[in-house]
Amino acid sequence: MKIVVVSDTHIPKRAQRLPSRLLHELRSADQIIHAGDWQSLEVYEQLKQYAPVNGVFGNTDNEDIIRVFPDKKIVNVNGFKIGIIHGHGKKMTTVKRAFTAFNQPIDCIVFGHSHIPYLKYKNKTLMFNPGSATDKRKAPFYSFGILTMSDELHAQHIFFKSK
């Protein structure tokens, strides 16, 4: 099972389209997770042409997106519980807000908001921020993520230079 993980696409504000490097990886995706700040339902329409999409809304998303997606969600994939949340809010860091948002054991929490790629275990939960494929801010590269699952859960970032 291969899940392509994206967040903070900010289309059309930060980019007019999804980058070709991401589109290449989407061709072999079994599922897609978007952790918010889509800014346009067209992003969802494009992603769902590749594979089923699970997602949440972010702090810059409009009412059209908020009507379609929740603020947080748990999906079960191949026996793994994956929590999805954008991670915005006040107090605490983005990582801590994402971690404390779920009141049950979760194998992996996918979050966004900071645009900073993150991959670390907190207790027994894999915390995974794919970064942004369209708005790297001060980071040297654009990025997105891939979760692969069989008997194990594996996460990796894909870094690239141009969108």
C-alpha positions in Angstrom: 0.0 0.0 0.0 1.4 3.4 -1.0 0.0 6.6 0.3 1.2 9.9 -1.2 1.1 12.6 1.6 0.8 16.3 0.8 -0.1 19.5 2.8 -0.1 23.2 2.3 -0.5 23.3 -1.4 -2.0 26.8 -1.3 -3.2 26.7 -4.9 -3.6 29.1 -6.6 -1.9 31.5 -4.2 1.5 29.9 -4.0 1.4 27.9 -7.3 -0.9 27.5 -10.3 -0.7 23.7 -10.4 0.7 20.7 -8.6 4.4 20.1 -9.4 5.4 17.5 -12.0 7.5 15.6 -9.4 4.4 15.1 -7.3 2.2 14.2 -10.3 4.8 11.5 -11.2 4.5 9.9 -7.8 0.7 10.2 -7.7 0.5 7.8 -10.7 1.4 4.9 -8.5 -0.5 5.9 -5.4 -3.1 3.6 -3.8 -4.3 6.5 -1.6 -3.6 10.2 -1.0 -3.7 12.2 2.2 -3.9 16.0 2.2 -3.3 17.7 5.6 -5.0 21.0 4.8 -4.5 24.4 3.3 -5.6 23.3 -0.1 -7.1 26.7 -0.8 -9.0 25.4 -3.7 -11.3 22.5 -4.3 -9.7 22.1 -7.7 -6.7 20.5 -5.9 -9.1 17.8 -4.5 -10.6 17.3 -8.0 -7.2 16.8 -9.5 -5.9 14.5 -6.7 -8.9 12.2 -6.8 -8.2 11.4 -10.4 -5.2 9.4 -9.2 -6.5 7.6 -6.1 -9.0 8.0 -3.2 -8.3 11.1 -1.1 -8.5 11.6 2.6 -8.0 15.1 4.0 -8.7 17.8 6.5 -9.1 21.6 6.2 -6.5 24.0 7.3 -6.5 27.5 8.7 -6.4 29.2 5.2 -9.1 27.1 3.6 -12.5 28.6 2.6 -16.0 27.5 3.3 -16.1 25.3 0.2 -13.3 23.2 1.6 -14.6 23.2 5.2 -17.9 21.8 3.9 -16.1 18.8 2.4 -13.4 18.1 4.9 -13.3 17.8 8.7 -10.8 19.5 11.0 -9.3 16.1 11.9 -9.8 12.5 10.9 -8.6 9.0 11.6 -8.3 6.5 8.8 -7.5 2.8 9.1 -5.2 1.5 6.4 -3.7 -2.1 6.4 -4.3 -2.3 10.2 -2.6 1.0 11.0 -4.4 4.0 12.5 -3.5 7.2 10.8 -4.6 10.5 12.3 -4.8 13.5 9.9 -4.9 17.1 11.2 -3.6 20.4 9.9 -2.0 21.5 13.2 -2.8 25.2 13.4 -3.9 26.9 16.6 -2.6 28.8 19.5 -0.2 27.7 22.3 2.2 24.9 21.9 4.2 24.0 18.8 2.6 22.6 15.7 4.0 19.1 16.5 2.5 19.2 20.0 -0.9 20.5 18.8 -1.0 17.6 16.3 0.1 15.0 18.9 -2.4 16.1 21.5 -5.4 16.3 19.1 -6.1 12.6 19.3 -7.3 11.0 22.5 -6.5 7.4 21.5 -3.5 5.4 20.4 -2.5 6.3 16.8 0.2 4.7 14.7 0.9 7.8 12.6 -0.2 11.4 12.7 0.0 13.3 9.5 0.0 17.1 9.9 1.0 20.2 8.1 0.8 24.0 8.8 4.5 24.7 9.4 5.6 23.8 5.8 8.6 22.2 7.6 9.2 18.5 6.8 9.1 16.5 10.0 9.6 12.7 10.6 10.1 11.6 14.2 8.5 9.3 16.7 6.8 10.8 19.8 6.3 7.9 22.2 5.0 5.2 19.9 3.4 7.5 17.3 5.1 8.4 14.1 4.7 12.2 13.6 4.9 13.0 9.8 4.7 16.4 8.2 5.3 16.2 4.4 6.3 19.9 4.1 5.0 21.7 1.1 5.3 20.8 -2.6 4.5 24.4 -3.6 5.6 26.7 -0.8 9.0 25.8 0.7 9.4 29.1 2.5 13.0 29.3 3.7 13.6 25.5 3.3 16.1 24.6 0.6 13.7 22.2 -1.2 10.0 21.6 -1.9 8.7 18.3 -0.4 5.9 15.8 0.0 5.8 12.4 1.6 5.1 8.8 1.0 3.8 6.3 3.5 4.2 2.6 2.6 2.5 -0.2 4.5 2.7 -3.9 4.6 3.6 -5.5 7.9 5.4 -2.3 8.8 4.7 1.4 8.4 7.4 3.3 6.6 7.5 7.1 5.9 9.8 9.1 3.7 10.1 12.6 2.3 10.6 13.3 -1.4 12.6 16.5 -1.8 12.9 18.4 -5.1 14.3 21.8 -6.3 11.7 23.3 -8.6 7.9 23.2 -8.6 
